Amino acid sequence: MITPENQNRKMKAGIYDPYLDTLGGGERYCFALAELLYNLGWQVDFFWDGKDVKSQINSRLGFKTEKVSFVIPPRNIFEKLMTHPRYDLLFYVSDGSIPWLFGKRNFLHLQVPFKNHLGRSLLNRLKFLKIDKVICNSRFTKKIVDSEYGVDGLVIYPPVELGKFKPGKKENLLISVGRFSQLLQAKRQDVLISAFKKFFDSGFNDWSLILAGGSEVGGQEYVQKLKKMVGPYPIQILENVSLDHLTKLYSKAKIFWAGSGYEINEEKMPEKVEHFGISVVEAMSAGVIPVLVKKGGFREIIEDGKNGFLWQDSDELVRITDKLAKSKLEKIQKEAIKRSKMFSKEVFNEKFRQIIPRV
């Protein structure tokens, strides 16, 4: 309710993401929310006391960090009781644990389908009494989270700024985009390299493969392993590429490969498969045809055979790519672009506008 006391007061939001320095899909989610709040006139604080990541955020996520402040997070429940009530909204990205939150409104974002975390313990049930919304990034994540924690999560898909990605003059280029880190989820670039070698040797020697992704946290050793696998093949490994560079790569590429979750039992280890796949949607909006492992949230992004393809083993990946390389791709490219609009930034913003508090 608007009163004389608050009508001129800026609403204040606090965002906490324990993975902020990995600059992956979850971080894009957080900064998209921050930008929406900023544009609505909010003051936005990020709780972070790690290394300075501002320049990387500007370059790789395309977000101007001067729009937000970075503050030291409260270290214990007593500091939380002192600082949290100052915020009209707290948005907290969970690492599987459930935090104590004491903002005026509290949103918990579970972007990973955590399992076997004692989610329904008495302590967690008490903590959930202070949480207004549990937000998930896909139906796949929601299914696991609801079962684990006994909640009813709200699905708000990650946003893609579709206007940034446009098809250009296409080349015989395969692209895969994903972190090189192996800490939580393996993107299986090793499998993609092996598959590309088979594809190349079967007669497609005018094609090339680019593997792009961040390697800041736990990825350097893996990158070195991948580089040794490349050999004489036309495969590039690009680390920590800027958003502008990535946009140009999408515009040229014909096919997008993804292998997250390959050889993983998603029922037993759902956190090890792809929960959604922002880079897939980015690529689709630039007319790149996705060929994705048949696991996790990937199945929500595409309709198999219409605007993309799903594979279950590396031989099938090669067969699908072989067929695409011999085909006219215009129709399915248009279908991929059309499908990508379901996951636009505009849809994301509208979903959040419906639930964020107002003065």
C-alpha positions as CSV (number, residue, x, y, z in Angstrom):
1,M,0.0,0.0,0.0
2,I,1.3,3.5,-0.9
3,T,1.6,5.7,2.1
4,P,3.3,9.2,2.6
5,E,6.2,7.4,4.3
6,N,7.0,5.0,1.4
7,Q,5.8,6.7,-1.8
8,N,9.2,8.1,-2.5
9,R,11.3,5.3,-1.1
10,K,13.2,3.0,-3.4
11,M,12.4,-0.6,-3.1
12,K,15.4,-2.6,-2.2
13,A,16.4,-6.1,-3.3
14,G,19.3,-8.4,-2.2
15,I,20.5,-11.2,-4.5
16,Y,22.8,-14.0,-3.3
17,D,24.4,-16.5,-5.7
18,P,27.2,-18.8,-4.2
19,Y,28.3,-19.6,-7.8
20,L,28.7,-16.0,-8.9
21,D,32.3,-16.3,-10.2
22,T,31.3,-19.2,-12.5
23,L,29.3,-16.8,-14.7
24,G,27.1,-19.6,-16.1
25,G,23.4,-19.9,-16.7
26,G,22.4,-19.3,-13.1
27,E,24.3,-16.1,-13.0
28,R,22.6,-14.9,-16.2
29,Y,19.3,-15.6,-14.5
30,C,20.3,-13.5,-11.5
31,F,21.5,-10.5,-13.5
32,A,18.4,-10.6,-15.7
33,L,16.3,-10.3,-12.6
34,A,18.6,-7.5,-11.3
35,E,18.2,-5.6,-14.6
36,L,14.4,-6.0,-14.4
37,L,14.4,-4.6,-10.8
38,Y,16.8,-1.8,-11.7
39,N,14.6,-0.8,-14.6
40,L,11.6,-0.7,-12.3
41,G,13.4,1.7,-10.0
42,W,14.7,-0.7,-7.4
43,Q,18.0,-0.6,-5.6
44,V,19.8,-3.9,-6.1
45,D,22.6,-5.4,-3.9
46,F,24.5,-8.5,-4.7
47,F,25.9,-10.3,-1.6
48,W,29.4,-11.3,-2.6
49,D,32.8,-11.3,-0.9
50,G,34.8,-13.3,-3.4
51,K,37.2,-12.1,-6.1
52,D,36.3,-9.1,-8.2
53,V,34.2,-10.4,-11.1
54,K,32.8,-7.1,-12.4
55,S,34.8,-6.9,-15.6
56,Q,33.9,-10.5,-16.5
57,I,30.3,-9.8,-15.8
58,N,30.3,-6.8,-18.1
59,S,32.1,-8.7,-20.9
60,R,30.6,-12.2,-20.8
61,L,27.1,-11.5,-19.5
62,G,26.6,-8.0,-21.1
63,F,25.4,-6.6,-17.8
64,K,26.6,-3.1,-16.7
65,T,27.6,-3.7,-13.1
66,E,27.3,0.0,-12.1
67,K,23.5,-0.7,-12.0
68,V,24.0,-2.7,-8.8
69,S,26.1,-2.7,-5.6
70,F,28.2,-5.5,-4.2
71,V,28.0,-6.0,-0.4
72,I,29.5,-8.4,2.1
73,P,26.9,-11.1,2.9
74,P,25.9,-11.6,6.5
75,R,28.0,-14.4,8.0
76,N,25.5,-15.9,10.6
77,I,21.9,-15.9,11.6
78,F,22.3,-12.9,13.9
79,E,23.8,-10.7,11.1
80,K,20.9,-11.9,8.9
81,L,18.4,-10.8,11.5
82,M,20.0,-7.4,11.4
83,T,20.4,-6.9,7.6
84,H,17.7,-9.0,5.9
85,P,14.6,-7.0,7.1
86,R,16.0,-3.9,5.3
87,Y,15.2,-5.7,2.0
88,D,11.8,-5.7,0.3
89,L,12.9,-8.8,-1.6
90,L,15.6,-11.4,-1.1
91,F,16.4,-13.7,-4.0
92,Y,18.6,-16.5,-2.9
93,V,20.2,-19.2,-5.2
94,S,20.5,-22.4,-3.2
95,D,23.4,-24.7,-3.2
96,G,21.1,-27.5,-2.0
97,S,20.8,-26.2,1.6
98,I,17.9,-24.1,2.7
99,P,18.8,-20.7,4.2
100,W,17.3,-18.6,6.9
101,L,15.8,-15.6,5.1
102,F,14.2,-12.6,6.9
103,G,13.4,-10.2,4.1
104,K,10.0,-8.7,3.7
105,R,9.5,-11.2,0.8
106,N,11.8,-14.1,0.2
107,F,12.3,-16.1,-3.0
108,L,14.5,-19.2,-3.1
109,H,15.8,-20.3,-6.5
110,L,16.6,-23.9,-6.9
111,Q,18.3,-24.1,-10.3
112,V,19.7,-27.6,-9.6
113,P,17.4,-30.7,-9.1
114,F,19.0,-31.6,-5.8
115,K,18.2,-35.0,-4.4
116,N,19.0,-36.8,-1.2
117,H,19.6,-33.5,0.8
118,L,17.3,-34.4,3.7
119,G,15.0,-31.8,2.2
120,R,12.0,-32.5,4.4
121,S,13.8,-32.2,7.7
122,L,12.1,-30.4,10.6
123,L,14.7,-27.6,10.4
124,N,14.0,-27.1,6.6
125,R,10.3,-27.1,7.2
126,L,10.8,-24.2,9.7
127,K,13.0,-22.3,7.2
128,F,10.4,-22.7,4.4
129,L,7.9,-20.9,6.6
130,K,9.8,-17.7,5.8
131,I,10.1,-18.4,2.1
132,D,7.3,-17.0,-0.1
133,K,8.2,-18.6,-3.4
134,V,10.4,-21.5,-4.5
135,I,11.4,-20.8,-8.1
136,C,12.7,-23.4,-10.5
137,N,14.3,-23.1,-13.9
138,S,12.5,-26.0,-15.6
139,R,9.8,-28.5,-15.1
140,F,12.5,-31.1,-14.8
141,T,14.1,-29.3,-11.8
142,K,10.6,-28.7,-10.3
143,K,9.7,-32.3,-10.4
144,I,12.8,-33.3,-8.4
145,V,12.7,-30.3,-6.0
146,D,9.0,-30.7,-5.2
147,S,9.6,-34.3,-4.2
148,E,12.8,-33.7,-2.3
149,Y,11.6,-30.6,-0.3
150,G,7.9,-31.1,-0.2
151,V,7.2,-27.8,-1.9
152,D,5.3,-26.6,-5.0
153,G,7.8,-24.8,-7.1
154,L,7.0,-22.1,-9.6
155,V,8.7,-22.6,-13.0
156,I,10.2,-19.5,-14.6
157,Y,12.4,-20.4,-17.5
158,P,15.8,-18.6,-17.8
159,P,15.6,-15.5,-20.1
160,V,17.2,-15.1,-23.5
161,E,17.6,-11.7,-25.1
162,L,16.6,-12.9,-28.5
163,G,17.3,-9.6,-30.2
164,K,21.0,-10.1,-29.6
165,F,21.2,-13.3,-31.7
166,K,20.5,-13.3,-35.4
167,P,21.3,-15.7,-38.2
168,G,24.0,-14.7,-40.5
169,K,25.8,-16.3,-43.4
170,K,26.0,-19.9,-42.3
171,E,29.2,-22.0,-42.5
172,N,29.8,-25.7,-42.1
173,L,30.3,-25.1,-38.4
174,L,29.3,-27.1,-35.4
175,I,29.3,-25.3,-32.0
176,S,29.0,-26.3,-28.4
177,V,28.8,-23.8,-25.5
178,G,29.2,-24.8,-21.9
179,R,31.5,-24.6,-18.9
180,F,34.7,-26.6,-19.0
181,S,34.5,-27.0,-15.2
182,Q,33.7,-30.6,-13.9
183,L,32.8,-29.5,-10.4
184,L,29.0,-30.2,-10.6
185,Q,28.0,-31.1,-14.1
186,A,30.1,-32.5,-16.9
187,K,29.3,-31.0,-20.3
188,R,31.1,-33.9,-21.9
189,Q,33.1,-32.0,-24.5
190,D,35.4,-35.1,-24.6
191,V,32.5,-37.1,-26.1
192,L,31.8,-34.3,-28.6
193,I,35.4,-34.3,-29.8
194,S,35.4,-38.0,-30.3
195,A,32.1,-37.8,-32.2
196,F,33.4,-35.0,-34.4
197,K,36.4,-37.0,-35.4
198,K,34.1,-39.8,-36.6
199,F,31.9,-37.3,-38.4
200,F,34.9,-35.7,-40.1
201,D,36.5,-39.0,-41.1
202,S,33.2,-40.2,-42.7
203,G,33.6,-37.6,-45.4
204,F,32.7,-34.3,-43.9
205,N,36.2,-32.8,-44.0
206,D,34.9,-29.3,-44.8
207,W,33.3,-29.0,-41.4
208,S,34.8,-27.6,-38.1
209,L,33.9,-27.7,-34.4
210,I,34.1,-24.9,-31.9
211,L,33.9,-25.7,-28.1
212,A,33.4,-22.5,-26.2
213,G,32.9,-21.9,-22.4
214,G,34.1,-20.6,-19.1
215,S,37.0,-22.3,-17.4
216,E,37.6,-20.1,-14.3
217,V,36.6,-22.6,-11.7
218,G,38.0,-26.1,-11.8
219,G,38.3,-26.2,-15.6
220,Q,42.0,-25.7,-16.5
221,E,43.1,-29.3,-16.2
222,Y,40.1,-30.5,-18.2
223,V,40.8,-27.9,-21.0
224,Q,44.4,-29.2,-21.3
225,K,43.0,-32.8,-21.6
226,L,40.6,-31.7,-24.4
227,K,43.4,-29.9,-26.3
228,K,45.4,-33.0,-26.3
229,M,42.5,-34.9,-27.8
230,V,42.1,-32.5,-30.7
231,G,45.1,-33.6,-32.7
232,P,45.1,-32.5,-36.4
233,Y,41.3,-32.0,-36.6
234,P,39.7,-28.6,-37.2
235,I,38.5,-28.1,-33.6
236,Q,38.9,-24.9,-31.6
237,I,38.6,-24.6,-27.9
238,L,37.7,-21.1,-26.8
239,E,37.8,-20.2,-23.2
240,N,35.9,-17.3,-21.6
241,V,34.7,-15.8,-24.8
242,S,32.8,-12.5,-24.7
243,L,29.1,-12.2,-25.4
244,D,29.9,-10.3,-28.6
245,H,32.2,-13.0,-29.8
246,L,29.7,-15.7,-29.0
247,T,27.0,-13.8,-30.9
248,K,29.2,-13.9,-34.0
249,L,29.8,-17.6,-33.6
250,Y,26.1,-18.4,-33.4
251,S,25.4,-16.3,-36.5
252,K,27.8,-18.5,-38.5
253,A,27.1,-22.0,-37.0
254,K,24.6,-24.4,-38.5
255,I,24.4,-27.0,-35.7
256,F,24.6,-26.9,-31.9
257,W,25.9,-29.9,-30.0
258,A,25.3,-30.6,-26.3
259,G,26.3,-33.6,-24.3
260,S,25.5,-32.7,-20.7
261,G,24.3,-35.7,-18.8
262,Y,25.6,-38.3,-21.2
263,E,26.0,-41.7,-19.5
264,I,24.3,-40.3,-16.3
265,N,21.3,-42.0,-14.7
266,E,19.1,-39.0,-14.3
267,E,16.8,-40.7,-11.8
268,K,19.7,-41.4,-9.4
269,M,21.8,-38.2,-10.1
270,P,19.5,-35.6,-11.6
271,E,21.9,-32.8,-10.6
272,K,24.4,-34.2,-13.1
273,V,22.3,-33.6,-16.2
274,E,21.4,-30.3,-17.9
275,H,18.6,-28.6,-15.9
276,F,17.7,-26.3,-18.8
277,G,20.2,-24.9,-21.3
278,I,20.3,-21.2,-22.0
279,S,23.1,-21.4,-24.6
280,V,20.8,-23.8,-26.6
281,V,18.1,-21.2,-26.8
282,E,20.6,-18.5,-27.7
283,A,21.8,-20.7,-30.5
284,M,18.3,-21.5,-31.7
285,S,17.4,-17.8,-31.9
286,A,20.3,-17.4,-34.3
287,G,19.0,-20.3,-36.5
288,V,21.4,-22.9,-35.2
289,I,19.8,-26.4,-35.1
290,P,20.2,-28.1,-31.7
291,V,21.3,-31.7,-31.4
292,L,21.1,-32.5,-27.7
293,V,21.5,-35.5,-25.4
294,K,18.1,-36.9,-24.4
295,K,18.3,-36.0,-20.8
296,G,17.0,-33.5,-18.3
297,G,15.7,-30.1,-19.3
298,F,16.8,-30.4,-22.9
299,R,13.6,-32.3,-23.6
300,E,11.6,-29.2,-22.7
301,I,13.4,-26.9,-25.1
302,I,12.8,-28.7,-28.3
303,E,10.3,-30.9,-30.0
304,D,12.4,-33.8,-31.3
305,G,12.5,-33.8,-35.1
306,K,10.7,-30.5,-35.5
307,N,12.9,-27.8,-34.2
308,G,15.9,-29.9,-33.0
309,F,17.0,-33.4,-32.3
310,L,17.7,-35.6,-29.3
311,W,20.4,-38.3,-29.1
312,Q,21.2,-41.1,-26.7
313,D,24.6,-42.4,-27.8
314,S,27.5,-40.9,-29.7
315,D,26.8,-43.0,-32.8
316,E,23.3,-41.6,-33.0
317,L,24.8,-38.1,-32.6
318,V,27.0,-38.7,-35.6
319,R,24.1,-40.2,-37.6
320,I,21.8,-37.2,-37.0
321,T,24.6,-34.8,-37.8
322,D,25.4,-36.7,-41.0
323,K,21.8,-36.5,-42.1
324,L,21.6,-32.7,-41.3
325,A,24.8,-32.0,-43.1
326,K,23.3,-33.5,-46.3
327,S,20.0,-31.7,-46.0
328,K,18.5,-28.3,-46.6
329,L,18.2,-26.8,-43.2
330,E,16.1,-23.6,-43.8
331,K,12.8,-25.1,-42.6
332,I,14.1,-26.5,-39.4
333,Q,16.1,-23.3,-38.8
334,K,12.9,-21.3,-38.9
335,E,11.2,-23.7,-36.5
336,A,14.2,-23.4,-34.1
337,I,13.9,-19.6,-34.2
338,K,10.2,-19.8,-33.6
339,R,10.5,-22.2,-30.7
340,S,13.2,-20.0,-29.0
341,K,10.6,-17.2,-28.5
342,M,9.0,-19.3,-25.7
343,F,12.1,-18.5,-23.6
344,S,12.4,-14.8,-24.3
345,K,13.5,-12.1,-21.8
346,E,10.1,-10.5,-22.2
347,V,8.3,-13.7,-21.0
348,F,10.8,-13.9,-18.1
349,N,10.1,-10.3,-17.1
350,E,6.4,-10.7,-17.2
351,K,6.5,-13.8,-15.0
352,F,8.5,-12.0,-12.4
353,R,6.4,-8.8,-12.6
354,Q,3.5,-10.9,-11.5
355,I,5.2,-12.0,-8.2
356,I,7.6,-9.2,-7.1
357,P,6.3,-7.0,-4.4
358,R,5.1,-3.5,-5.2
359,V,5.0,-0.3,-3.1
